[in-house]
Amino acid sequence: MTRILVVDDEPSIRVTLKVFLEKEGYHVDVAPDAFQAFALLKENTYDIVMTDIVMPGKMDGLALAHRLRQIRPGLPILLATGYSDAAVNVRGDFPILRKPYEIHELSQAIARLPR
């Protein structure tokens, strides 16, 4: 079973994504920030990480993605954001899902991730 880690500071988004992705057959864990994401990554192996770009704390989603790329180079990472200025900094390094998005757009984005 494919394991996905969802990182988003918004509780309602975490719950919605977890419910939808589990209905799609994925095993899903959620984290509210990069700190909790790293704690889960130490204990579990994930096939995909999906993270919001704009999050409070010392590390936003883009910094998390770059750090994950360093420690797990082949790990598929999907970024999400509702802020166009946050997406500019990605510079094509990672796929981005623009908020608000439809559930079918999320499914398509996950299907397009290299594995």
N, C-alpha and C positions, 0 to 999 in steps of 0.2 A: 504494500500500500504506500502510495506517495505521501510523504510528510511535508507539510507546509508550516512555516513559522510566519505569522502575521504580526507586524509591529506597527502599532498606531496608538497615538495618545488619546484618541476619542473612544470612550467605552462603547458607545452605540455602534460604531463602525467595526470594532473588534468583534462584538457579538454577532452582528449581521454577517460579516465575512466568515466567521467560524461556522455558523449555522448553514449558510449556503454551501461552503466548500465541503463540509462534512456530508451534505446531501448529495454532492457530486462524487463522493467516494474517497475523499482525501482525509488523512489524519491531520488535524489542525491544532497547533498550540498558538497562544497569543501572548504578546508582551506589550506593555504600555510605553516602553522606551528602550533605548539601546542598551542600557545597563541590564535590564531584565532579559533582553534578547541574548546577550552574551552569557548570562547565567544559564538559560535554557540550552544554548548552543554547546556549553560545556558538558551537559548531561545527555543530550540527544543528538542524533544525526538527522539533518533535514535535507530534503531533495530540492526545496525551493524556499526562498525567503522573499516575502512581500512586505515592503516597508513604506510608510508615509515619508515624504521628504521633510516636511516642516514639523518638528517635534521640539518640545521644551527640553532643557537639560544641556549638558556639555557636548553631546553628540547628536546631530540631526540624522535623518535617514540617509542622506547622501554620504556623510562621513562614515556611517555604519556600513553602507554598501562598499565603499572603498576599502575599509578595514577588512571586511569579509572577503573581498577579492584577494587581499594579501594573504590571509590565512587559509582560505579555501578557494583557490583560483577557478575551479570548474563549477562552483555553486551558482545555479541560476538565481538571479535577483531581479525582482520586478519592483519598480518605484511607482508611487502614486502621489499625486498632488493636485490641489485645487488652485495653486498659485503659479502663474506663468513665470514670475521672476525667479522662483525656486527652480523651475525646470531649466532655465537658461544655464545654470551652473553645471548641469549634468553633461552637456556637450556631447551627447550621443554615447556616453560610456555605458549606459544601462537603458533598457526599455522603460518607458514611462506610460502609465495609465492616468489620463486626465480625469479629475473629479469635476463634477459628478459623472459617474459612468454607469452604464447599464450592466446588469449581471452577465448578459451574453458577451459584452466587451471584455469583462474580466476572464471569462472562460476562454475566449479567443487569445487574450494576452498570455495566459498560462500555457495554452497549447503551442504558442509560437516560441516559448522559451527554449533555448538550446539545452539538451540534456545528454 
